[in-house]
Structures are given as C-alpha cells and as structure tokens.
Amino acid sequence: MKIDIGIPEAERLAVADGLKKLLADTYTLYLKTHGYHWNVTGPMFHTLHEMFMIQYTELWNAVDLIAERIRSVGVMAPAGYDEFAKLTEIQPDKGVPEATEMLRQLVTGHETVIKTCRSLLPIAEKAGDEVTLDVVTQRLTIHEKTAWMLRSLLG
C-alpha cells in the first residue's frame, strides 16, 4: 500500500537516506565498543570494561529505534555488514588497540555519529518530520555526552 504520512516522497527518501547512515554509524560503533569491552586490558580494566558495557548496551537499543524509524518513513532498513560498511565512515580496527587508543577511537566514533546527526537535522526539518528530529536530537545528546566523558578519561 502506498505510504501517505504527510511528507512528500522526495523528502521522505532524503530523511531515510540520512537515517540509514545514522543506523550504519550506530551499528558500527556498537560493534567497536562491544569488541573493546571484550578485549580491554590494563590498569583501568574494570572501569573501562563496565563503561564499555553500558555504552554498547545503549547503542544496541538505539539501533532498533533508528531502523524502525526508517521503516516508518516507508523504506527498507539496511541490514548487513556490507551495507553498513558502505554507509559509515567509522573505520574498523586493525588488531586490538591498547586501552588509551580504544578511548581515542571511541571519541572519534562518537564524533562521527554527532556529525551524521547534525547533517540529518536540516533534512528532517525541511521535511517537517518532527519524529525524526526528536530521534536525532536524542541521539545527538547521548553521543555528545559520551564523547565528552571519553575525552575526559584521556585528560
């Protein structure tokens, strides 16, 4: 059945494209954070292991929210590593970095998601898509706070 939610098709598709990138960034950052949780070592092991678990759990919950928003605007959500790799700018690690580098990589990852969120805001605003604006604003708030906290650990 044809979708008619009050957002013109071209604008719905533009919103969906931005959400797809946000989903890919979020899923990729989730995988990186979860891997760091498993593999962190060093004097801050316990603190970082627990912090990474909190962060990857939050990211995991966000993935579903973003994917369902893509479906709500009438587009299929990307659903595989290959698709995500084409859409994200977050790079996989080569090997397992040491704990301080993990923190740096996560700051960079969250900052990438922040930029993706910011690029999506004017698209959703132009479309009059308040729901996507709300989702993206909430994600932006979480990623900015997380990046700040990670940066603080680096001094």
Sine and cosine of phi, psi and omega as CSV:
sin_phi,cos_phi,sin_psi,cos_psi,sin_omega,cos_omega
0.00,0.00,0.65,-0.76,-0.01,-1.00
-0.92,0.39,0.66,-0.75,0.00,-1.00
-0.99,0.10,0.69,-0.73,0.04,-1.00
-0.60,-0.80,0.99,0.10,-0.04,-1.00
-0.94,-0.35,0.26,0.97,0.06,-1.00
1.00,0.07,0.19,0.98,0.06,-1.00
-0.85,-0.52,0.84,-0.54,-0.01,-1.00
-0.83,0.55,0.51,-0.86,-0.11,-0.99
-0.81,0.59,-0.73,0.68,-0.04,-1.00
-0.87,0.49,-0.63,0.78,0.01,-1.00
-0.96,0.29,-0.60,0.80,0.07,-1.00
-0.88,0.48,-0.69,0.73,-0.01,-1.00
-0.92,0.39,-0.60,0.80,0.06,-1.00
-0.91,0.42,-0.68,0.74,0.05,-1.00
-0.88,0.48,-0.72,0.69,-0.01,-1.00
-0.87,0.49,-0.64,0.77,0.03,-1.00
-0.88,0.47,-0.67,0.74,0.05,-1.00
-0.91,0.42,-0.64,0.77,0.04,-1.00
-0.92,0.40,-0.57,0.82,0.05,-1.00
-0.89,0.46,-0.67,0.74,0.04,-1.00
-0.90,0.43,-0.68,0.74,0.04,-1.00
-0.88,0.47,-0.65,0.76,0.04,-1.00
-0.90,0.44,-0.71,0.70,-0.01,-1.00
-0.89,0.46,-0.69,0.72,0.05,-1.00
-0.87,0.49,-0.71,0.70,-0.06,-1.00
-0.91,0.42,-0.70,0.71,-0.01,-1.00
-0.92,0.40,-0.66,0.75,0.01,-1.00
-0.91,0.42,-0.67,0.75,0.05,-1.00
-0.92,0.39,-0.59,0.81,0.10,-1.00
-0.84,0.54,-0.77,0.64,-0.02,-1.00
-0.86,0.50,-0.69,0.73,-0.01,-1.00
-0.89,0.45,-0.72,0.69,-0.03,-1.00
-0.90,0.43,-0.66,0.76,0.01,-1.00
-0.92,0.40,-0.65,0.76,0.06,-1.00
-0.89,0.46,-0.63,0.78,0.04,-1.00
-0.91,0.41,-0.62,0.78,0.06,-1.00
-0.83,0.56,-0.70,0.71,-0.02,-1.00
-0.94,0.35,-0.57,0.82,-0.25,-0.97
-0.93,-0.37,0.01,1.00,-0.02,-1.00
-0.91,0.41,0.60,-0.80,0.07,-1.00
-0.65,-0.76,0.19,-0.98,0.09,-1.00
0.93,-0.38,-0.05,-1.00,-0.11,-0.99
-0.89,0.46,-0.40,0.92,0.00,-1.00
-0.98,-0.18,0.35,0.94,-0.09,-1.00
-0.75,0.66,-0.85,0.53,-0.12,-0.99
-0.87,0.50,-0.73,0.69,-0.01,-1.00
-0.87,0.50,-0.75,0.66,-0.04,-1.00
-0.94,0.34,-0.64,0.76,0.03,-1.00
-0.84,0.55,-0.74,0.68,0.01,-1.00
-0.93,0.38,-0.69,0.72,-0.01,-1.00
-0.89,0.46,-0.70,0.72,0.01,-1.00
-0.89,0.46,-0.59,0.81,0.03,-1.00
-0.89,0.45,-0.70,0.72,0.04,-1.00
-0.87,0.49,-0.69,0.73,-0.05,-1.00
-0.94,0.35,-0.71,0.71,-0.02,-1.00
-0.93,0.36,-0.51,0.86,0.06,-1.00
-0.91,0.42,-0.68,0.73,0.04,-1.00
-0.88,0.47,-0.70,0.71,0.00,-1.00
-0.90,0.44,-0.66,0.75,0.01,-1.00
-0.86,0.51,-0.69,0.72,0.02,-1.00
-0.91,0.41,-0.55,0.83,0.00,-1.00
-0.94,0.35,-0.54,0.84,-0.04,-1.00
-0.83,0.55,-0.72,0.69,-0.02,-1.00
-0.91,0.42,-0.69,0.73,0.02,-1.00
-0.85,0.53,-0.72,0.69,-0.04,-1.00
-0.93,0.36,-0.70,0.71,0.00,-1.00
-0.88,0.48,-0.65,0.76,0.01,-1.00
-0.93,0.36,-0.49,0.87,0.08,-1.00
-0.93,0.37,-0.63,0.78,0.06,-1.00
-0.86,0.50,-0.71,0.71,0.02,-1.00
-0.91,0.42,-0.58,0.81,-0.02,-1.00
-0.91,0.41,-0.44,0.90,0.04,-1.00
-1.00,-0.06,0.18,0.98,0.18,-0.98
1.00,0.00,0.38,0.93,-0.04,-1.00
-0.81,-0.59,0.53,-0.85,0.07,-1.00
-0.96,0.29,0.67,-0.74,0.02,-1.00
-0.99,0.12,0.64,-0.77,0.11,-0.99
-0.89,0.46,0.54,-0.84,-0.13,-0.99
-0.52,-0.85,0.76,0.65,0.05,-1.00
-0.19,-0.98,0.39,-0.92,-0.03,-1.00
-0.83,0.56,-0.68,0.73,-0.03,-1.00
-0.88,0.47,-0.69,0.72,0.02,-1.00
-0.91,0.42,-0.70,0.72,0.00,-1.00
-0.89,0.46,-0.66,0.75,-0.02,-1.00
-0.88,0.48,-0.55,0.84,0.02,-1.00
-0.96,0.29,-0.44,0.90,-0.12,-0.99
-0.99,-0.12,-0.37,0.93,-0.10,-1.00
-0.98,-0.17,0.40,-0.92,0.14,-0.99
-0.97,-0.25,-0.03,1.00,0.03,-1.00
-0.97,0.23,0.85,-0.53,-0.08,-1.00
-1.00,-0.02,0.60,-0.80,0.09,-1.00
-0.94,0.33,0.38,-0.92,0.05,-1.00
-0.98,0.17,0.45,-0.89,0.17,-0.99
-0.97,-0.23,0.99,-0.16,-0.09,-1.00
1.00,0.06,-0.22,-0.97,-0.02,-1.00
-0.94,-0.33,0.91,-0.42,0.01,-1.00
-0.96,0.29,0.32,-0.95,0.09,-1.00
-0.96,0.26,0.24,-0.97,-0.20,-0.98
-0.82,0.57,-0.70,0.72,-0.02,-1.00
-0.90,0.43,-0.63,0.78,0.04,-1.00
-0.93,0.36,-0.55,0.83,0.09,-1.00
-0.85,0.53,-0.72,0.69,0.01,-1.00
-0.87,0.49,-0.71,0.70,0.02,-1.00
-0.86,0.50,-0.70,0.71,-0.01,-1.00
-0.89,0.45,-0.62,0.79,0.02,-1.00
-0.94,0.34,-0.62,0.79,0.09,-1.00
-0.85,0.52,-0.75,0.66,0.00,-1.00
-0.87,0.50,-0.67,0.75,0.02,-1.00
-0.89,0.46,-0.72,0.70,0.02,-1.00
-0.91,0.41,-0.61,0.79,0.04,-1.00
-0.91,0.41,-0.55,0.84,0.09,-1.00
-0.90,0.43,-0.70,0.71,0.03,-1.00
-0.90,0.43,-0.63,0.78,0.04,-1.00
-0.85,0.52,-0.72,0.70,0.01,-1.00
-0.91,0.42,-0.61,0.79,0.06,-1.00
-0.89,0.45,-0.70,0.71,0.04,-1.00
-0.85,0.52,-0.74,0.68,-0.03,-1.00
-0.89,0.46,-0.59,0.81,0.01,-1.00
-0.94,0.33,-0.44,0.90,-0.02,-1.00
-0.99,0.14,-0.46,0.89,-0.05,-1.00
-0.82,0.57,-0.78,0.63,-0.02,-1.00
-0.91,0.41,-0.47,0.88,0.03,-1.00
-0.93,0.37,-0.73,0.69,0.02,-1.00
-0.92,0.39,-0.60,0.80,0.02,-1.00
-0.90,0.43,-0.70,0.71,0.02,-1.00
-0.87,0.50,-0.59,0.80,-0.01,-1.00
-0.97,0.22,-0.18,0.98,-0.09,-1.00
0.93,0.36,0.50,0.86,-0.07,-1.00
-0.99,-0.11,0.99,0.11,-0.06,-1.00
-0.90,0.43,-0.53,0.85,-0.02,-1.00
-0.92,0.40,-0.72,0.69,0.04,-1.00
-0.90,0.43,-0.64,0.77,0.07,-1.00
-0.84,0.55,-0.67,0.74,0.00,-1.00
-0.91,0.42,-0.73,0.68,0.01,-1.00
-0.85,0.52,-0.75,0.66,-0.07,-1.00
-0.92,0.39,-0.64,0.77,0.03,-1.00
-0.89,0.45,-0.66,0.75,0.05,-1.00
-0.89,0.45,-0.68,0.73,0.02,-1.00
-0.90,0.43,-0.66,0.75,0.01,-1.00
-0.86,0.50,-0.70,0.72,0.02,-1.00
-0.86,0.51,-0.73,0.69,-0.03,-1.00
-0.91,0.41,-0.71,0.71,-0.05,-1.00
-0.93,0.36,-0.60,0.80,0.05,-1.00
-0.91,0.42,-0.68,0.74,0.01,-1.00
-0.91,0.41,-0.68,0.74,-0.01,-1.00
-0.91,0.42,-0.67,0.74,0.02,-1.00
-0.88,0.47,-0.65,0.76,0.03,-1.00
-0.88,0.47,-0.72,0.70,-0.02,-1.00
-0.90,0.43,-0.68,0.74,0.04,-1.00
-0.90,0.43,-0.70,0.72,0.04,-1.00
-0.85,0.53,-0.62,0.78,-0.02,-1.00
-0.89,0.45,-0.52,0.85,0.05,-1.00
-0.94,0.34,-0.39,0.92,-0.01,-1.00
-1.00,0.08,-0.22,0.97,0.05,-1.00
1.00,0.01,0.00,0.00,0.00,0.00
